[in-house]
Amino acid sequence: MFATRKVAFAVSAALTLSATGAHAQEQESNWPAYEIVNLNEVFSVRGTLDNTRNGYGAAVSGDVALGIAKGVNDATSSEDDNVLDDVVDAILPEESVSSNSIFRPFIGNNFLFEQSAATGWEPTYVPLLENKPPLLNPDEDEDADAIPRTNAFYFGASALGLRVGSTSALQEAPVDNPNCEVTETSTCSEFYYYRSFESHGFVQSGDNYVLLPPAPESTVYVTEDEELDPTPINVGGNSVSSSINDNGFVVGYASTAISDASKESIDGCLKSLAETDGDNEPLPIDICVQNMQNSGAMFYQTRGYVWQLDPSNLDIISQQALPMNFVPEELPTESDRDNVFLAQALGASDTSDTYIVGRANQLNKSSRPLSTLYAQAWRANGGGYDPYLIGPTVEDSERIEQSIAYDVNDQGMAVGVVRRWVDGYVRNKFAVVDLSAEPEEYRDGQRFMFTEPNDFFDGQSDLASIARSVNNQGIVVGNIEVDRVKNLPRRVRGFAYNIAEDDFININELLTCQSRAYIPFDEANDGTVEIDAEGNKWNRVVIEDTENFSAPIKYEAEVIVVDANQISDDGTIVATALVKLPRVKTEQITEVGDDGKTYIRTVVVTENGKPVIENDANGKPTTNQVPRSLVLKPVDAAQICSLTIEDGLNPPPNERQGASFGWLALMALAPLAWWRRRKG
């Protein structure tokens, strides 16, 4: 990826961390240091595919990290649509993404990739239904066969190499549009475009994969109206595979039936075909169904789902829907029975007495269905699964908006989110629950109850947080806000929490200095100089590029962990960081299209065939932050960087903040050296 880039940067020849980087407080740390292993030689993060804008950490599978690349770069300029192939470490415009339409081809915008030490942590595109990596500035006519047409996502992986996620279907052959007549003064789409389903879960192993089917009743529709054509109609159904264990046990969610409202809409499509009258031809039935999918008018009953696979060949041995905590067909009123209900299984343990967690609709005090979703668990019981509600209870409904359980380990410790009112605002708060304990008895059945750990404070804070993953050592990872202003957007940082030790920490505190883009002090480096807790000097890495842009540029590197998505049992964390990169200059130009209409386009400004980088008022390159997938590996705790972290809270080093308003106000002015909360 970086072979075409020649970069000179003012860093010391010795980039390894020396013993002087060890911090004085290592003896009291229960945490290892973490090293970002997918940093390249110029301190940029290898965290997205070539030609894509953003990268996000998704999962870890043994020694391989999985990610999702999103958004395709637009590198056209006003100079004959010049494509700037060599620009890899700058922020380019992003191709605009149009909503799906039956009148234009589908274009993919989400791509799978993997990275590992074996490939130098270079992101490698992973094909699934099609082998079409993201293409830079394709020509709709010349490159039509090379343009990706599917969207794919990773959601989980097993330690043995199995991966799960979801993908859209391949585009089917276009259908002629009889209502289109192209003239010199008007244009229209000569074809209709459709696909056989919108989303199906998959399990992948190496070059092999299998799509996980939803319930058959939700994939094909046959009208019950005797006056309409009874030919079976493919509607596709939906499924998503969320998690997989080492035994080929997959959980997720899938459609189990087509809603009554959607059946009526499909009957409307059939009636239009049966009553053809007038100049315009009605939409073919497959196109009419696709139009419903595109507009969000196709609804399914959706349930948590379990698929059992043979890991050796990916054969599907069995599949079944998980029960809800009530039976929709037994609800007292017809309107309630006709509702569309949702349940999702999102995580599962590896143990034989399998724990499954997710969320679902539940009933209120009057046994009426609630429209919001609450966390739910299932425990294996003799080939079936018993559903359990996870608190809060319905009595908390005035304070609790909703909840969700994302993951569970082999000991039955589950993690997720409770969305509640805090100080007059609705906030997400990360939560844990022990499913191995006995559930509590409530009027509406047995419930497990969430516990909401404190974060940086002795009591409950109003900082929103999300717990995404927990390993078998009881280490939880996720993200948390770090700003206190209530009515403005807040920055977030990745966190780790040790359940047994009640120990909470900002993951950025655990990084080595090199992973935070610092090097041991060198007078030749004109980057910002900072002094750590032991009095050692460090330079911020300065990146200097004299080759790829219209003029030489220089800026300081920066990497900030903003979300931790999964942690494995060996402590490897797959996360997402914001990385600082220079932004290319753009301009708007006016063009006349083939249809004679005038369009405004945003293109890259170039000089002498090279892109121009925006400058700020001081003449320095304008930089912005973009997301990149991170792979974090634990190393010796002595390598934790003790340089001050300047973030929004700034509590005193190694102390919790108390409840006193005056103390909080004073401490908000203090620099943050060790931002954490310790038990006791």
Secondary structure, DSSP 4 states (H G I P E B T S, - for coil): --TT---EEE--S--SPPGGG--TTGGG--S-EEEETTB-TTS-B--S-TTEEEEEEEEEETTEEEEEEEEEB---BTTTT---TT--SSB--B---PPP-TTS-----EEEEEEEGGGTT--EE--SS------SS--TTTTGGGS----EEEEEE-TTS-EEEEEPPPBPPPEE-TT----SS----SEE--BS-SBEEEEEETTEEEEEP--GGGTEE----TTS----EE---BEEEEEE-TTSEEEEEEEEEE-HHHHHHHHHHHHHHHT--SSSPPPPHHHHHHHHHHHT---EEEEEEEEEEETTTTEEEEEEEPP-SS-GGG-SSHHHHTS--BEEEEEE-SSSS-EEEEEE--B-TTSPBPSS-EEEEEEEETTEEEEEEESSPGGGTTTEEEEEEEEE-TTSEEEEEEEEEETTEEEEEEEEEETTSPPEEETTEEEE--B----SBSS--S--EEEEEE-TT-EEEEEEE----TTS---EEEEEEETTTTEEEEGGGGB-TTTTTEEE--TT--SPEEE-TTS-EEEE-EEEESSSSSS-EEEE--EEEEEEEEE-TT--EEEEEEEEEEBB-EEEEEEE-TTS-EEEEEEE-EETTEEPBPB-TTSPBPEEEEEEEEEEEEE-GGG---SPP--S--PPTT--B-S-HHHHHHHTTSPPSS-EE---
